[in-house]
């Protein structure tokens, strides 16, 4: 008669085979993500086996109790055993509760640890998993010249610190990108695209990248003697000297000359641009207007601001009116320097000058 292998031998053989299959997957697929995905599919078999064992526990206990009681035969014996079991349970519960109360009040365990108690409404962060055969991994990355963080709902991803987490198969995970100060979020790539909400369904391993770009400040000043921007000079020129973006003009006594300054946001994000302009010199009166509003004081002090100007947007032109007084000497000059600044150091300068003639 052929001798059967003992159960221990089968268990040992299965362990060796598992090690060999794992090594073969590792050697055949050097990419860790691919190897982990294949291993996840194989793990379905072990998950099913363990869940079947768990499923048997309830029926096994129930059938054991039923069979045991049925073999007793005598209903009085069943009643006595039930009363004794219930009595032992009640007595044991009372003894354990009394011991706990006495020890807690006498020994005061943890009294000097000084651990802070959580708020009454604080989240427990306990994971409540639904029935599932496997989990899938979500990897997130941050890229670009800027910085920021990525968080998930349900919790699990907090990148910065935690950029990979496992979620139950089929879970829909929402990702939120939050740029740091001085950066902006410019979009998703990978298993999410665009600038909108990122919701990933984990029916397989997924990977998402959030791109952050450092905010670039760049005001662009243009100047002309006409309000038409197309006739102005200085477009896409950025300097602090006014080179290539200057205009000149002439005026007689008691006459005026107007210059127009247009400011555009050539940065990559909505910005606030501050404007500072030259004040009146001897023999001249300089006024600054936006539409019909006189903003001379603010511009001369450098407190005039164009707020929330979108990237690529152009603000309403500033009209600079220079009047020549009767006391101005022939040949004298009113020089104008209008400086636009944003961010820490981004700036652009346009210039103008008005000569007094007969």
C-alpha positions in Angstrom: 0.0 0.0 0.0 1.4 3.3 -1.1 2.3 5.6 1.8 0.7 9.1 1.7 2.7 12.2 2.4 1.9 13.8 5.8 0.2 17.3 5.8 3.3 18.9 7.1 5.1 17.8 3.9 2.5 19.4 1.7 2.8 22.6 3.7 6.6 22.6 3.3 6.3 21.9 -0.5 3.9 24.8 -0.9 6.2 27.2 1.0 9.1 26.2 -1.3 7.0 26.6 -4.4 5.8 30.1 -3.2 9.4 31.2 -2.7 10.4 30.0 -6.2 7.4 31.7 -7.9 8.1 34.9 -6.0 11.8 34.8 -7.1 10.8 34.1 -10.7 8.5 37.2 -10.8 11.2 39.3 -9.2 13.8 38.2 -11.8 11.5 38.4 -14.8 10.0 41.8 -14.0 12.7 44.2 -12.6 10.2 47.0 -12.5 8.9 47.1 -9.0 5.4 48.4 -9.9 4.8 45.6 -12.5 6.1 42.9 -10.1 3.8 44.2 -7.3 0.8 44.2 -9.7 1.4 40.6 -10.7 1.9 39.5 -7.1 -1.3 41.3 -6.2 -3.2 39.2 -8.7 -1.6 35.9 -7.4 -2.5 37.0 -3.8 -6.2 36.7 -4.8 -5.9 32.9 -4.2 -4.5 33.3 -0.7 -7.1 35.9 0.1 -9.9 33.6 -1.0 -8.5 30.7 1.1 -8.2 32.8 4.3 -11.7 34.3 3.9 -13.1 30.8 3.4 -11.5 29.7 6.7 -12.9 32.8 8.5 -16.3 32.0 7.0 -16.2 28.5 8.5 -15.7 29.7 12.1 -19.3 30.8 12.8 -21.0 27.6 11.4 -18.4 25.4 13.0 -19.0 26.9 16.5 -22.7 26.7 16.0 -22.7 23.1 14.9 -20.5 22.1 17.7 -22.8 23.6 20.3 -25.9 22.0 18.6 -24.3 18.6 18.5 -23.0 18.8 22.1 -26.4 19.8 23.4 -28.2 17.2 21.3 -26.0 14.4 22.7 -26.9 15.3 26.3 -30.4 14.0 25.9 -31.8 15.1 29.2 -33.5 18.5 29.1 -32.9 19.0 32.9 -29.1 18.5 32.3 -29.2 21.1 29.5 -31.0 23.5 31.9 -28.4 22.9 34.7 -25.5 23.4 32.3 -27.0 26.6 30.9 -27.6 28.0 34.4 -24.0 27.1 35.5 -22.5 28.6 32.3 -24.5 31.8 32.7 -23.6 31.9 36.4 -19.9 31.5 35.7 -20.1 34.2 33.0 -21.8 36.7 35.3 -19.4 35.9 38.2 -16.3 36.1 36.0 -17.5 39.4 34.6 -18.2 40.9 38.0 -14.8 39.7 39.4 -12.9 41.1 36.4 -14.8 44.4 36.6 -14.1 44.7 40.4 -10.4 43.8 39.9 -10.1 46.5 37.2 -11.8 49.1 39.4 -9.6 48.3 42.4 -6.4 48.2 40.5 -7.2 51.4 38.5 -8.0 53.4 41.7 -5.1 52.0 43.8 -2.3 51.9 41.2 -3.4 54.8 38.9 -1.7 53.4 35.8 -0.4 56.1 33.4 -0.9 58.9 35.9 2.5 60.5 35.4 2.8 59.9 31.6 1.4 63.3 30.8 -0.2 62.2 27.6 -2.7 64.7 26.1 -6.3 63.5 25.7 -7.8 63.9 22.2 -10.7 66.3 21.6 -14.1 64.7 22.0 -14.8 65.2 18.3 -11.4 64.2 17.0 -11.3 61.7 14.1 -10.3 58.2 15.1 -8.7 57.4 11.6 -9.9 53.8 11.9 -10.0 52.1 8.6 -13.4 50.4 7.8 -12.8 48.2 4.8 -15.6 46.8 2.7 -15.6 43.3 1.3 -12.8 43.0 -1.3 -10.5 40.4 -2.5 -7.4 42.7 -3.0 -6.1 46.2 -2.7 -4.5 48.3 -5.4 -1.7 50.8 -5.0 -1.9 54.5 -5.9 1.4 56.3 -6.4 1.5 60.1 -6.7 4.3 62.4 -7.5 5.0 66.2 -7.5 7.0 67.7 -10.4 8.0 71.0 -11.9 9.9 74.1 -10.8 7.4 74.8 -7.9 6.5 73.0 -4.8 3.2 71.8 -3.2 1.4 69.0 -1.5 -1.1 66.3 -2.6 -3.7 64.8 -0.3 -6.4 62.1 -0.9 -10.0 61.4 0.2 -10.3 58.8 1.6 -7.2 59.5 3.6 -4.0 57.6 2.8 -2.0 60.0 0.6 -0.3 63.0 2.1 2.6 63.8 -0.3 5.1 65.4 0.8 5.4 62.6 3.4 3.3 59.7 2.1 3.2 59.4 -1.7 2.0 55.9 -2.1 -0.8 54.0 -0.4 -3.0 50.9 -0.9 -6.8 51.2 -1.2 -9.5 48.6 -1.6 -10.1 47.4 -5.1 -12.6 49.6 -6.9 -12.3 52.6 -4.5 -12.6 56.0 -6.1 -9.9 58.2 -4.6 -10.1 62.0 -4.9 -6.8 63.9 -5.1 -6.3 67.5 -4.1 -3.2 69.5 -5.1 -2.3 72.5 -2.9 0.6 74.8 -4.1 3.0 76.3 -1.6 3.5 80.0 -1.4 5.3 81.2 -4.5 4.1 78.3 -6.6 1.0 77.4 -8.6 -0.6 74.2 -9.7 -0.6 73.8 -13.5 -2.2 70.4 -14.0 -2.4 66.6 -13.6 -0.7 63.9 -15.8 -0.8 60.1 -15.7 -4.1 58.6 -14.7 -5.6 62.1 -14.3 -5.3 65.0 -16.8 -6.1 68.7 -16.9 -6.6 71.2 -14.1 -9.9 70.0 -12.7 -10.8 67.5 -10.0 -8.7 64.3 -10.0 -10.8 61.2 -9.2 -9.0 57.8 -9.7 -10.8 54.5 -9.8 -8.5 51.8 -8.4 -9.4 48.9 -10.6 -5.7 48.4 -11.1 -2.5 50.1 -9.8 -2.6 53.8 -10.7 0.0 56.6 -10.9 -0.7 60.4 -10.9 1.6 63.3 -11.2 0.8 66.9 -10.1 2.9 69.6 -11.6 3.7 72.8 -9.7 5.4 75.8 -11.3 7.2 78.6 -9.5 5.3 81.8 -9.9 7.1 84.2 -12.3 6.5 87.9 -11.9 7.1 90.2 -14.9 5.3 93.5 -15.5 5.6 94.9 -19.1 5.4 98.6 -19.5 4.7 100.3 -22.9 4.5 104.0 -23.7 3.2 106.2 -26.5 1.7 109.5 -27.5 -1.5 107.7 -28.6 -3.8 105.6 -26.5 -3.6 102.8 -29.0 -1.4 100.0 -27.6 -0.3 98.9 -31.1 1.4 102.3 -31.6 3.3 102.2 -28.3 6.9 101.1 -27.8 8.4 98.7 -25.2 6.3 95.6 -25.8 8.2 92.5 -24.5 11.1 94.7 -23.4 12.1 94.5 -19.7 14.7 96.8 -18.2 15.3 99.4 -15.5 16.7 102.0 -17.8 13.9 102.7 -20.2 16.1 101.7 -23.1 14.0 101.0 -26.2 10.8 102.1 -24.4 11.0 105.9 -24.3 9.0 108.7 -26.0 9.6 112.4 -26.5 7.5 115.4 -27.2 7.4 119.2 -27.4 5.0 121.9 -26.1 4.8 125.7 -25.8 4.0 127.8 -22.8 0.6 127.1 -21.2 0.1 124.0 -23.5 -0.1 120.4 -22.5 1.2 117.1 -23.9 -0.2 113.7 -23.1 1.6 110.4 -22.9 -0.1 107.0 -22.4 1.3 104.1 -20.4 0.0 100.6 -20.8 0.9 97.8 -18.4 0.6 94.1 -19.1 1.2 91.1 -16.9 3.8 89.0 -18.7 4.2 86.6 -15.7 2.6 83.2 -15.5 0.0 83.9 -12.7 -2.5 86.5 -11.6 -0.5 89.4 -10.1 -0.5 92.8 -8.5 1.5 95.5 -10.2 2.6 98.6 -8.4 3.3 101.9 -10.3 5.5 104.8 -9.4 5.9 107.9 -11.6 7.9 111.1 -11.6 6.6 114.2 -9.9 6.3 117.7 -11.4 9.6 119.7 -11.8 10.0 123.5 -11.9 8.0 125.1 -14.7 5.8 122.0 -15.3 2.7 120.3 -13.8 2.4 116.5 -14.2 -0.9 114.7 -13.7 -1.8 111.0 -13.9 -5.2 109.8 -14.8 -6.9 106.4 -15.2 -10.0 107.2 -17.1 -11.4 110.4 -15.5 -9.9 109.5 -12.1 -6.9 111.6 -10.9 -4.4 109.2 -9.4 -1.5 111.6 -9.3 -0.9 111.4 -5.6 -0.9 107.6 -5.5 1.4 107.3 -8.6 3.9 109.8 -7.3 4.0 108.1 -3.9 4.3 104.7 -5.5 1.2 103.4 -3.8 -0.9 103.0 -7.0 -1.6 99.3 -7.6 -3.2 97.3 -10.4 -4.6 94.4 -8.5 -5.5 90.8 -9.7 -4.3 91.3 -13.2 -4.5 87.9 -14.9 -1.5 86.4 -16.7 -1.3 88.0 -20.2 -3.9 90.6 -19.2 -3.6 94.3 -19.9 -4.7 97.0 -17.5 -6.5 100.2 -18.4 -3.9 102.7 -19.7 -2.6 105.5 -17.5 -2.8 108.9 -19.1 0.1 111.2 -18.2 -0.6 114.9 -18.9 2.3 117.4 -18.7 1.5 121.1 -18.7 4.1 123.7 -19.5 3.8 126.8 -17.2 4.4 130.3 -18.5 7.5 130.4 -16.1 9.2 127.5 -17.8 12.4 128.4 -19.6 12.7 127.7 -23.3 14.6 124.5 -23.8 13.9 123.2 -20.4 12.9 119.5 -20.1 10.4 117.6 -17.9 11.7 114.0 -17.6 9.3 111.3 -16.8 10.1 107.8 -15.4 7.3 105.4 -14.7 8.3 102.2 -12.9 6.2 99.1 -12.7 7.1 96.4 -10.1 5.7 93.1 -8.9 6.9 90.3 -6.7 10.2 90.8 -5.0 12.3 92.3 -7.7 10.6 92.1 -11.1 10.3 95.5 -12.8 10.1 97.4 -16.0 10.7 101.1 -16.7 9.3 103.4 -19.4 10.4 107.0 -20.0 9.3 110.2 -21.6 10.6 113.7 -21.9 8.9 117.0 -22.9 10.9 119.9 -24.3 9.7 123.5 -24.0 9.7 125.3 -27.4 8.6 128.8 -28.5 
